[in-house]
Amino acid sequence: MIIYRVTVEVNNDIEIDWLKWMKEIHIPDVIKTGYFFDWNIEKQILPDNSLDKTIYIINYYANTISDYQKYFERDATRLQEEHNKKYSGKFQASRIILETLPK
C-alpha cells in the first residue's frame, strides 16, 4: 500500500475555515480522482512548535505507486493550485510518499 502524506502548517486565523474546506471540498475532490481508496487527517498536538500555527497531516491511501503517479501526472497540480489560490500565504505544505511494508 502507498501512503501519500501531506503535512500542512496552517495559520490559526484560518484554521476552522481551512479544516472545513478540506473535509468538505478538497479531500473529497482528491478521492473522486479514483486513485486513492481512503484517507485520514490528523492534528499534531506535540511538539507544539508554534503559537500562531497548527500542523495537520493528511494521509491518502493508494493500492500502488502507479495509482499515485497517475494522480500526480493528471490531477495534483490542479488540486494544489485550488488550495494555493484559496489560502495563499496562510499555510506551508510538504509532501512525502510512503510504502507500507509487511509485518
Secondary structure in CASP SS format (residue, H / E / C, confidence):
PFRMAT SS
TARGET T0000
AUTHOR 0000-0000-0000
METHOD secondary structure of the structure
MODEL  1
M C 1.00
I E 1.00
I E 1.00
Y E 1.00
R E 1.00
V E 1.00
T E 1.00
V E 1.00
E E 1.00
V E 1.00
N E 1.00
N H 1.00
D H 1.00
I H 1.00
E H 1.00
I H 1.00
D H 1.00
W H 1.00
L H 1.00
K H 1.00
W H 1.00
M H 1.00
K H 1.00
E H 1.00
I H 1.00
H H 1.00
I H 1.00
P H 1.00
D H 1.00
V H 1.00
I H 1.00
K H 1.00
T C 1.00
G C 1.00
Y C 1.00
F C 1.00
F C 1.00
D E 1.00
W E 1.00
N E 1.00
I E 1.00
E E 1.00
K E 1.00
Q C 1.00
I C 1.00
L C 1.00
P C 1.00
D C 1.00
N C 1.00
S C 1.00
L C 1.00
D C 1.00
K E 1.00
T E 1.00
I E 1.00
Y E 1.00
I E 1.00
I E 1.00
N E 1.00
Y E 1.00
Y E 1.00
A E 1.00
N C 1.00
T C 1.00
I H 1.00
S H 1.00
D H 1.00
Y H 1.00
Q H 1.00
K H 1.00
Y H 1.00
F H 1.00
E H 1.00
R H 1.00
D H 1.00
A H 1.00
T H 1.00
R H 1.00
L H 1.00
Q H 1.00
E H 1.00
E H 1.00
H H 1.00
N H 1.00
K H 1.00
K H 1.00
Y H 1.00
S C 1.00
G C 1.00
K C 1.00
F E 1.00
Q E 1.00
A E 1.00
S E 1.00
R E 1.00
I E 1.00
I E 1.00
L E 1.00
E E 1.00
T C 1.00
L C 1.00
P C 1.00
K C 1.00
END
